[in-house]
Amino acid sequence: MSEFATRLSEWLDPIADVFRNLNVPEPIVHWGHPAMMGIVVLVMGSFAAVTGWQGRLLTATDDALAAKKRTDHKKIAGLMFLFIALGYTGGILSLVMQNQPILQSPHFWTGSVALGMLAVNGLIAAVGFSQGKGFRTVHTYLGSAALALLLIHGIFGLKLGLSI
C-alpha cells in the first residue's frame, strides 16, 4: 500500500472504529455499500439517463414534454450525484472497517473516474449550457459514458466483494 493510502487509512480508522463499535452485522458492512450503490446506479442512473435523452430527443417533436423530461432529469441527476459521492466515501470507509487496502483496486479507480466525470457533467450543466449548444452534446455523451463506467465499476465491485 502506498504511503498516502496508509496515512489515509490511519486517518479514517477512528471513524471506522465508531462504526465497528455499533456492532453492525458483517454482511451489512461487507455488502451494504454494493447493495445501496447498485440501487442508486441502476434505478436513479437509468432514470436520469432515460429522461435526459428524452429531453434531448423530444425537443424536435414536443417542446413541452421535452422540457418536463429535462426538469425530471435535473432533479434526479443532482440527487444521484449526491448519493454517489456519499456512497464513494462509504465504500472507502467500508474497506477501512474490514481492514482492507484502499486506493488500489480497479473498483476504486473506476469509481473515482466516474465521480469526476459526473462532477464535470454537473459543472457543464450549471455553467456550460449558457455557452452554446456544444456543451449540451458534451453533457449528453459524458453522462452516458459515466453511467456505462459505473456499470463496469459495479462488476469490479462484485469481484472485489467476492474476494474479501
C-alpha positions as CSV (number, residue, x, y, z in Angstrom):
1,M,0.0,0.0,0.0
2,S,1.3,3.4,-0.8
3,E,2.3,5.8,1.9
4,F,-0.6,8.1,1.1
5,A,-3.1,5.1,1.3
6,T,-1.6,4.1,4.6
7,R,-1.9,7.5,6.0
8,L,-5.5,7.8,4.7
9,S,-6.4,4.5,6.3
10,E,-4.8,5.6,9.6
11,W,-6.8,8.9,9.4
12,L,-10.0,7.1,8.7
13,D,-9.5,4.3,11.2
14,P,-11.0,6.3,14.2
15,I,-14.1,6.9,12.1
16,A,-14.2,3.2,11.2
17,D,-13.9,2.4,14.9
18,V,-17.1,4.3,15.6
19,F,-18.9,2.2,13.1
20,R,-17.2,-1.0,14.2
21,N,-18.4,-0.3,17.8
22,L,-22.0,-0.2,16.6
23,N,-21.8,-3.9,16.1
24,V,-23.2,-3.7,12.6
25,P,-23.6,-7.3,11.3
26,E,-20.7,-8.3,9.0
27,P,-22.9,-8.9,5.9
28,I,-24.1,-5.3,6.1
29,V,-20.6,-4.0,6.5
30,H,-19.5,-6.2,3.6
31,W,-22.4,-5.9,1.2
32,G,-24.3,-2.7,2.3
33,H,-22.3,-0.4,0.1
34,P,-22.7,-2.5,-3.1
35,A,-26.4,-3.1,-2.4
36,M,-27.2,0.6,-1.9
37,M,-25.0,1.9,-4.7
38,G,-26.4,-0.7,-7.0
39,I,-29.8,0.7,-6.4
40,V,-28.6,4.2,-6.9
41,V,-26.8,3.4,-10.2
42,L,-29.4,1.1,-11.7
43,V,-32.6,2.9,-10.6
44,M,-31.6,6.6,-10.4
45,G,-28.9,6.3,-13.1
46,S,-31.3,4.6,-15.5
47,F,-34.0,7.2,-14.8
48,A,-31.5,10.1,-15.2
49,A,-30.2,8.7,-18.5
50,V,-33.6,8.0,-20.0
51,T,-35.1,11.3,-19.0
52,G,-32.0,13.2,-20.2
53,W,-32.1,11.5,-23.6
54,Q,-35.8,12.0,-23.8
55,G,-35.4,15.7,-23.1
56,R,-32.8,15.9,-25.8
57,L,-34.6,13.9,-28.5
58,L,-38.2,15.1,-27.9
59,T,-37.2,18.7,-28.4
60,A,-37.8,18.2,-32.2
61,T,-41.3,16.9,-31.7
62,D,-42.8,18.1,-28.4
63,D,-41.2,21.0,-26.6
64,A,-43.5,20.8,-23.5
65,L,-42.8,17.1,-22.9
66,A,-39.1,17.7,-23.6
67,A,-39.0,20.5,-21.0
68,K,-40.7,18.2,-18.4
69,K,-38.2,15.4,-19.1
70,R,-35.3,17.9,-18.8
71,T,-36.7,19.0,-15.4
72,D,-37.1,15.4,-14.2
73,H,-33.5,14.7,-15.3
74,K,-32.2,17.7,-13.5
75,K,-33.9,16.7,-10.2
76,I,-32.8,13.1,-10.2
77,A,-29.3,13.6,-11.6
78,G,-28.4,16.0,-8.8
79,L,-29.7,13.6,-6.1
80,M,-27.9,10.7,-7.8
81,F,-24.6,12.6,-7.8
82,L,-25.1,13.4,-4.1
83,F,-25.8,9.7,-3.3
84,I,-22.9,8.5,-5.4
85,A,-20.5,11.0,-3.7
86,L,-21.7,9.8,-0.2
87,G,-21.5,6.2,-1.3
88,Y,-18.0,6.7,-2.6
89,T,-17.0,7.9,0.9
90,G,-18.9,5.0,2.4
91,G,-17.2,2.5,0.2
92,I,-13.7,3.6,1.3
93,L,-14.8,3.6,4.9
94,S,-16.2,0.1,4.5
95,L,-12.8,-1.1,3.2
96,V,-11.1,0.5,6.2
97,M,-13.6,-1.1,8.6
98,Q,-12.8,-4.5,7.0
99,N,-9.0,-3.8,7.3
100,Q,-8.6,-4.0,3.5
101,P,-6.2,-1.9,1.4
102,I,-7.7,1.2,-0.1
103,L,-6.9,3.1,-3.3
104,Q,-5.6,0.0,-5.1
105,S,-8.4,-1.9,-6.8
106,P,-9.9,-1.2,-10.2
107,H,-13.2,-0.6,-8.4
108,F,-11.7,2.3,-6.5
109,W,-10.2,3.8,-9.7
110,T,-13.3,3.4,-11.8
111,G,-15.4,4.9,-9.0
112,S,-13.0,7.9,-8.8
113,V,-13.1,8.5,-12.5
114,A,-16.9,8.1,-12.7
115,L,-17.4,10.6,-9.8
116,G,-15.1,13.0,-11.5
117,M,-17.0,12.6,-14.8
118,L,-20.3,13.3,-13.0
119,A,-18.8,16.3,-11.3
120,V,-17.6,17.8,-14.6
121,N,-21.0,17.0,-16.1
122,G,-22.8,18.8,-13.3
123,L,-20.5,21.8,-13.8
124,I,-21.2,21.7,-17.5
125,A,-25.0,21.7,-16.7
126,A,-24.6,24.6,-14.2
127,V,-22.5,26.9,-16.3
128,G,-21.8,25.5,-19.8
129,F,-25.3,25.3,-21.3
130,S,-25.4,29.1,-21.5
131,Q,-22.2,29.0,-23.5
132,G,-23.7,27.2,-26.5
133,K,-25.3,24.0,-27.9
134,G,-22.0,22.1,-28.0
135,F,-21.9,21.9,-24.2
136,R,-25.3,20.1,-24.2
137,T,-23.9,17.5,-26.6
138,V,-20.8,17.0,-24.4
139,H,-23.0,16.8,-21.3
140,T,-25.2,14.1,-23.0
141,Y,-22.3,11.8,-24.0
142,L,-20.2,12.4,-20.9
143,G,-23.2,11.5,-18.7
144,S,-23.9,8.3,-20.8
145,A,-20.2,7.4,-20.6
146,A,-20.2,7.9,-16.8
147,L,-23.2,5.6,-16.5
148,A,-21.5,2.9,-18.6
149,L,-18.4,3.3,-16.5
150,L,-20.5,2.9,-13.3
151,L,-21.8,-0.4,-14.7
152,I,-18.2,-1.6,-15.2
153,H,-17.4,-0.2,-11.7
154,G,-20.2,-2.4,-10.3
155,I,-18.7,-5.5,-11.9
156,F,-15.3,-4.7,-10.4
157,G,-17.1,-4.1,-7.1
158,L,-18.7,-7.5,-7.2
159,K,-15.4,-9.1,-7.9
160,L,-13.8,-7.2,-5.0
161,G,-16.6,-8.1,-2.7
162,L,-16.3,-11.8,-3.5
163,S,-12.5,-11.7,-3.0
164,I,-12.7,-10.3,0.5
